[in-house]
Amino acid sequence: MATQEIYIRNASDTEARGPYGLEQLTSLAETGGLTAETLVYDATTEQWVTLGSNAELMAAVFPEKKKLVLKAKEIKTLNKPDADAKAITVDDMLAAAEGRTDDTSDKQNPEIAMMRAAKVGMWAIILTFVVNAAGEVLPSVDALMSLDPDQLIAHPLALLGAVDVVLAVLLGLGMVSLYPFVRFRAALGLGLMGFMFYVQGQHLGLIEIAVASGGLYLCTIFVSLVPVIIAAAASVLGAAAVAWGFISQ
């Protein structure tokens, strides 16, 4: 529960916020930024539900203050281990928590699946930026190294490639708070390169940049594994096709 990544939004919002941990949600609740009517993404049903309808999460975010009471009598118990019981290892406990045992295969923790999806999406975004940077910088590396304003203006994609390198490094350091900027970068790439391909009559390039930008954007939105994998494949393959077109020119 402590490592759960949770996405939230208000009923009037069009975009989700997150991912948040429980500590962050508790802080939001203390400052009035989170209520029982706030919508929370339920990975099990892939639906948005109110926070108040999730009793477990509600109790974690708005814990009830318990009164300290003294026991009238201390009860001592003696637990006797079963001599025939099999020893439980750390691997056994991890497998049970991840739903990889016979007893827990139907009770897989949705939080773990959500975390896996978020990790796949993050690495797909990083790889996309690396591929983008290669296609944008390599054909114009002389202009970028010269730092001549006139040459940089004549090669705007070189500057965009430098930005992509910085974003890839920061995301590699775990700065997922940059996701809103990643979405802006996806829209910027589609607008800039899409216009360039359209003017030059390169319809295939226009389709490729649309696929790459759409996949990049969706990698920051989806929290289920299968949609994230599809978006990741579209993002990386589309970016690779665009980069190859730039480099082979």
C-alpha positions as CSV (number, residue, x, y, z in Angstrom):
1,M,0.0,0.0,0.0
2,A,2.9,2.4,0.8
3,T,4.3,2.1,-2.7
4,Q,1.0,2.4,-4.5
5,E,0.8,5.0,-7.3
6,I,-2.6,6.6,-7.4
7,Y,-4.2,8.8,-10.1
8,I,-6.9,11.3,-9.1
9,R,-9.0,14.0,-10.7
10,N,-12.1,16.1,-9.8
11,A,-15.4,15.4,-11.6
12,S,-14.9,18.6,-13.6
13,D,-11.3,17.8,-14.7
14,T,-10.4,16.4,-18.1
15,E,-7.0,15.2,-17.1
16,A,-5.8,13.0,-14.3
17,R,-3.2,14.1,-11.7
18,G,-0.6,11.8,-10.4
19,P,0.8,9.4,-9.7
20,Y,0.6,10.0,-6.0
21,G,1.7,7.9,-3.0
22,L,-0.4,7.5,0.1
23,E,1.6,10.1,2.0
24,Q,1.0,12.6,-0.7
25,L,-2.7,11.9,-0.7
26,T,-2.8,12.3,3.1
27,S,-1.1,15.6,2.8
28,L,-3.6,16.8,0.2
29,A,-6.4,15.6,2.4
30,E,-5.0,17.6,5.4
31,T,-4.9,20.8,3.3
32,G,-8.4,20.3,1.9
33,G,-7.2,19.4,-1.6
34,L,-8.7,15.9,-1.4
35,T,-12.2,14.9,-0.3
36,A,-14.4,11.8,-0.3
37,E,-15.9,13.0,-3.6
38,T,-12.5,13.2,-5.4
39,L,-12.4,10.6,-8.3
40,V,-9.7,7.9,-8.0
41,Y,-8.7,5.5,-10.8
42,D,-9.5,1.9,-9.9
43,A,-7.1,-0.3,-11.9
44,T,-9.2,-3.4,-11.2
45,T,-12.3,-2.2,-13.0
46,E,-10.4,0.4,-15.0
47,Q,-13.0,3.0,-13.9
48,W,-13.0,6.3,-12.1
49,V,-14.7,6.0,-8.7
50,T,-15.1,8.3,-5.8
51,L,-12.6,8.1,-3.0
52,G,-15.4,7.5,-0.5
53,S,-16.4,4.3,-2.3
54,N,-13.0,2.7,-1.7
55,A,-13.2,1.9,2.0
56,E,-9.5,0.7,2.3
57,L,-8.1,3.8,0.5
58,M,-10.5,6.1,2.4
59,A,-9.3,4.6,5.7
60,A,-5.7,5.1,4.7
61,V,-6.1,8.7,3.6
62,F,-8.5,9.8,6.3
63,P,-7.5,7.6,9.3
64,E,-9.7,7.6,12.3
65,K,-8.0,8.8,15.5
66,K,-8.1,6.0,18.1
67,K,-8.3,6.7,21.8
68,L,-5.6,5.2,23.9
69,V,-7.0,2.7,26.4
70,L,-5.4,0.5,29.0
71,K,-6.1,-3.2,29.0
72,A,-7.6,-4.5,32.2
73,K,-5.8,-7.8,31.9
74,E,-2.9,-8.9,29.8
75,I,-3.5,-12.1,28.0
76,K,-0.5,-14.2,27.2
77,T,-0.5,-16.8,24.4
78,L,2.0,-19.4,23.5
79,N,2.2,-20.1,19.8
80,K,3.6,-23.5,19.0
81,P,5.0,-24.0,15.5
82,D,3.8,-26.9,13.4
83,A,6.7,-29.3,13.0
84,D,5.4,-30.4,9.6
85,A,5.0,-26.9,8.3
86,K,7.2,-25.8,5.4
87,A,9.5,-22.9,6.1
88,I,8.4,-19.7,4.3
89,T,11.2,-17.8,2.4
90,V,11.3,-14.2,1.3
91,D,10.8,-15.3,-2.3
92,D,7.7,-17.2,-1.2
93,M,6.3,-14.0,0.4
94,L,7.1,-11.9,-2.6
95,A,5.5,-14.4,-4.9
96,A,2.3,-14.5,-2.8
97,A,2.2,-10.7,-2.8
98,E,2.4,-10.6,-6.6
99,G,-0.2,-13.3,-7.1
100,R,2.3,-15.9,-8.4
101,T,1.3,-18.8,-6.1
102,D,-1.5,-21.3,-6.4
103,D,-3.3,-19.8,-3.4
104,T,-3.0,-16.2,-4.6
105,S,-3.1,-16.5,-8.4
106,D,-6.7,-15.1,-8.4
107,K,-5.9,-12.3,-5.9
108,Q,-3.1,-10.4,-7.7
109,N,-2.6,-7.0,-6.3
110,P,-3.8,-4.4,-8.8
111,E,-1.3,-1.9,-7.3
112,I,1.6,-4.1,-8.6
113,A,0.1,-4.2,-12.1
114,M,-0.3,-0.5,-12.1
115,M,3.3,0.0,-11.0
116,R,4.5,-2.3,-13.8
117,A,2.5,-0.4,-16.3
118,A,3.9,2.9,-15.1
119,K,7.4,1.6,-15.3
120,V,6.9,0.3,-18.9
121,G,5.4,3.6,-19.8
122,M,8.3,5.6,-18.3
123,W,11.0,3.5,-20.0
124,A,9.2,3.7,-23.3
125,I,9.1,7.5,-23.0
126,I,12.9,7.6,-22.2
127,L,13.6,5.4,-25.2
128,T,11.4,7.5,-27.5
129,F,13.3,10.7,-26.4
130,V,16.6,9.0,-27.1
131,V,15.5,7.9,-30.6
132,N,14.0,11.4,-31.2
133,A,17.2,13.1,-30.2
134,A,19.3,10.9,-32.5
135,G,17.1,11.8,-35.5
136,E,17.0,15.5,-34.6
137,V,20.6,16.1,-33.6
138,L,22.7,13.9,-35.9
139,P,21.7,15.6,-39.2
140,S,22.4,19.1,-37.6
141,V,25.2,18.3,-35.1
142,D,27.4,20.9,-36.7
143,A,24.9,23.6,-36.2
144,L,24.4,22.6,-32.6
145,M,28.1,22.4,-31.8
146,S,28.7,25.8,-33.3
147,L,26.2,27.6,-31.0
148,D,25.7,30.1,-33.8
149,P,22.2,31.6,-33.3
150,D,21.7,31.9,-37.1
151,Q,22.5,28.3,-37.7
152,L,20.4,27.2,-34.7
153,I,17.4,29.1,-36.0
154,A,17.9,27.4,-39.4
155,H,18.0,24.0,-37.7
156,P,15.2,24.1,-35.0
157,L,15.1,20.4,-34.7
158,A,18.6,20.4,-33.3
159,L,17.4,22.4,-30.3
160,L,14.4,20.1,-29.9
161,G,16.8,17.2,-29.9
162,A,18.8,18.8,-27.1
163,V,15.6,19.2,-25.1
164,D,14.8,15.5,-25.7
165,V,18.2,14.5,-24.3
166,V,17.6,16.6,-21.1
167,L,14.1,15.1,-20.7
168,A,15.4,11.5,-21.1
169,V,18.1,12.1,-18.5
170,L,15.7,13.6,-16.0
171,L,13.1,10.9,-16.5
172,G,15.8,8.3,-16.1
173,L,16.5,9.8,-12.7
174,G,12.8,9.2,-11.8
175,M,11.3,12.7,-12.2
176,V,7.9,11.5,-13.3
177,S,6.6,14.9,-12.2
178,L,7.7,16.1,-15.7
179,Y,4.9,14.1,-17.4
180,P,2.8,17.3,-18.1
181,F,5.9,18.7,-19.9
182,V,6.2,15.4,-21.8
183,R,2.6,15.8,-23.0
184,F,3.4,19.3,-24.2
185,R,6.5,18.0,-25.9
186,A,4.4,15.3,-27.7
187,A,2.0,18.0,-28.9
188,L,4.9,20.3,-29.9
189,G,6.6,17.6,-31.9
190,L,3.3,16.7,-33.7
191,G,2.7,20.4,-34.5
192,L,6.2,21.3,-35.7
193,M,7.2,18.1,-37.6
194,G,3.6,17.5,-38.7
195,F,3.5,20.9,-40.4
196,M,6.9,20.3,-41.9
197,F,5.9,16.9,-43.4
198,Y,2.6,18.3,-44.6
199,V,4.3,21.3,-46.4
200,Q,6.8,18.9,-48.0
201,G,4.1,16.5,-49.1
202,Q,5.6,13.6,-47.0
203,H,2.4,11.9,-46.0
204,L,4.2,8.8,-44.6
205,G,6.3,11.0,-42.3
206,L,3.1,12.8,-41.2
207,I,1.6,9.5,-40.2
208,E,4.8,8.4,-38.4
209,I,5.0,11.5,-36.3
210,A,1.3,11.3,-35.5
211,V,1.8,7.7,-34.3
212,A,4.9,8.6,-32.3
213,S,3.4,11.7,-30.6
214,G,0.1,9.9,-29.9
215,G,1.9,6.9,-28.3
216,L,4.2,9.3,-26.3
217,Y,1.2,11.2,-24.9
218,L,-0.7,8.0,-24.0
219,C,2.2,6.5,-22.2
220,T,1.7,9.3,-19.6
221,I,-2.0,8.6,-19.3
222,F,-2.6,4.9,-19.3
223,V,-2.2,2.9,-16.0
224,S,-3.1,-0.6,-17.3
225,L,-0.4,-2.8,-18.7
226,V,-1.9,-3.8,-22.1
227,P,-2.8,-0.3,-23.2
228,V,0.6,1.0,-22.0
229,I,2.4,-1.7,-24.0
230,I,0.5,-0.7,-27.2
231,A,1.2,3.0,-26.6
232,A,4.8,2.3,-25.9
233,A,5.2,0.3,-29.1
234,A,3.6,3.0,-31.1
235,S,5.7,5.7,-29.5
236,V,9.1,3.9,-30.0
237,L,8.4,2.5,-33.5
238,G,7.0,5.8,-34.7
239,A,9.9,7.8,-33.4
240,A,12.4,5.3,-34.9
241,A,10.7,5.6,-38.3
242,V,10.8,9.4,-38.1
243,A,14.5,9.4,-37.0
244,W,15.5,7.0,-39.8
245,G,13.9,9.4,-42.3
246,F,15.9,12.3,-41.0
247,I,19.2,10.5,-40.8
248,S,18.9,8.8,-44.2
249,Q,18.2,12.1,-46.0
